[in-house]
Amino acid sequence: MSSSPFALIFAQATNAAAAAASTDVAGATPAPTPPWWTNLFFPVLIMAMVYFALIRPQTQAKKQQEEKIRTAKTGDKIVTSSGIHGVITNVKDATVIVRVADNVKLEIEKTHIDKITRPESDSEKTVTAKAS
């Protein structure tokens, strides 16, 4: 039977590796071990990546949403987390009164406000009207 060239090369490489492992050279020094802190590099790097990719953007978005809700004022159009659209007519400490239709007002917790749209000022409306 003829052996393939790949099989011959593999056999020679494994025989050479086995021979090198079995020989014990007198006076050989062991390979130096890396310092203990090098083992911490990759876990710290992974934690930093997770923080900057996932945690930090979420906390910043949450702070922006809380700031927007805190500065809600009368006349702002809102959408609640349940999908109710309305206009703020009165702002209290923890709630807002929202007009959703003629003669229909609801008292809604500020924490349930999902989106706030501020009405445009008159100068902005005239600029957009002239551009059309």
C-alpha positions as CSV (number, residue, x, y, z in Angstrom):
1,M,0.0,0.0,0.0
2,S,1.2,3.4,-0.8
3,S,0.9,6.2,1.7
4,S,-0.2,9.6,0.8
5,P,2.3,12.5,1.2
6,F,0.1,14.1,3.8
7,A,0.2,11.0,6.0
8,L,3.9,10.8,5.7
9,I,4.4,14.5,6.7
10,F,2.0,14.0,9.6
11,A,3.8,10.9,10.9
12,Q,7.1,12.7,10.7
13,A,5.8,15.7,12.6
14,T,4.3,13.6,15.4
15,N,7.4,11.5,15.7
16,A,9.5,14.6,16.0
17,A,7.2,16.1,18.6
18,A,7.2,13.0,20.6
19,A,11.0,12.8,20.5
20,A,11.4,16.4,21.5
21,A,9.1,15.9,24.4
22,S,10.8,12.8,25.7
23,T,14.3,14.2,25.7
24,D,15.4,16.0,28.9
25,V,18.1,18.5,28.4
26,A,20.2,19.2,31.5
27,G,20.3,22.8,32.6
28,A,17.2,23.8,30.6
29,T,15.3,26.7,32.2
30,P,11.5,26.6,32.3
31,A,9.5,29.2,30.4
32,P,8.8,32.3,32.5
33,T,5.2,32.6,33.7
34,P,3.4,35.8,32.9
35,P,2.5,38.1,35.8
36,W,-0.8,37.6,37.6
37,W,-2.4,40.8,36.4
38,T,-2.3,39.7,32.7
39,N,-5.0,37.2,33.4
40,L,-7.3,40.1,34.4
41,F,-6.9,42.0,31.1
42,F,-9.5,40.2,29.0
43,P,-12.3,40.0,31.6
44,V,-11.8,43.7,32.4
45,L,-11.9,44.5,28.7
46,I,-15.1,42.5,28.2
47,M,-16.8,44.2,31.2
48,A,-15.8,47.6,29.8
49,M,-17.2,46.7,26.4
50,V,-20.5,45.6,27.9
51,Y,-20.7,48.8,30.0
52,F,-20.1,51.1,27.1
53,A,-22.2,49.1,24.6
54,L,-25.3,48.2,26.7
55,I,-25.5,49.7,30.2
56,R,-24.3,53.3,29.6
57,P,-26.6,54.1,26.6
58,Q,-29.6,52.8,28.6
59,T,-28.9,54.9,31.6
60,Q,-28.4,58.0,29.5
61,A,-31.7,57.4,27.6
62,K,-33.5,56.9,31.0
63,K,-32.0,60.1,32.4
64,Q,-33.1,62.1,29.3
65,Q,-36.6,60.6,29.5
66,E,-36.9,61.5,33.2
67,E,-35.7,65.0,32.5
68,K,-38.2,65.5,29.7
69,I,-41.0,64.2,32.0
70,R,-39.8,66.4,34.8
71,T,-40.0,69.5,32.6
72,A,-43.5,68.7,31.1
73,K,-45.7,71.7,31.0
74,T,-49.2,72.8,30.1
75,G,-49.8,72.6,26.3
76,D,-47.4,69.7,25.6
77,K,-48.7,66.9,23.5
78,I,-48.1,63.5,25.1
79,V,-48.5,59.8,24.3
80,T,-48.8,57.5,27.3
81,S,-47.3,54.0,27.5
82,S,-50.8,52.6,26.9
83,G,-51.1,54.6,23.7
84,I,-53.4,57.4,24.9
85,H,-52.8,60.7,23.0
86,G,-53.6,64.0,24.6
87,V,-52.6,67.5,25.6
88,I,-51.4,68.4,29.2
89,T,-53.8,70.9,30.8
90,N,-52.4,70.8,34.4
91,V,-49.2,69.6,36.0
92,K,-49.1,68.3,39.5
93,D,-46.2,66.7,41.5
94,A,-46.7,63.1,40.5
95,T,-49.5,63.3,37.9
96,V,-50.7,65.4,35.0
97,I,-54.2,66.2,33.8
98,V,-54.5,65.3,30.1
99,R,-57.3,66.4,27.7
100,V,-57.9,63.5,25.4
101,A,-61.1,64.8,23.7
102,D,-63.7,67.6,24.2
103,N,-64.8,67.6,27.8
104,V,-62.7,64.5,28.6
105,K,-59.8,64.8,31.0
106,L,-57.7,62.0,32.5
107,E,-55.3,62.2,35.4
108,I,-52.2,60.2,34.5
109,E,-49.1,59.3,36.4
110,K,-46.0,61.1,35.1
111,T,-44.1,57.8,35.0
112,H,-46.5,56.5,32.3
113,I,-45.7,59.3,29.8
114,D,-43.9,57.7,26.9
115,K,-43.4,60.6,24.5
116,I,-43.7,64.4,24.8
117,T,-44.0,66.7,21.8
118,R,-43.6,70.3,22.5
119,P,-45.7,72.7,20.3
120,E,-43.7,74.8,17.8
121,S,-43.4,78.5,18.5
122,D,-45.0,81.0,16.1
123,S,-41.7,82.0,14.5
124,E,-40.9,78.4,13.6
125,K,-44.3,77.9,12.0
126,T,-43.9,81.0,9.8
127,V,-40.5,79.9,8.7
128,T,-41.8,76.5,7.6
129,A,-44.8,78.1,5.9
130,K,-42.5,80.4,3.9
131,A,-40.3,77.5,2.8
132,S,-43.3,75.6,1.3
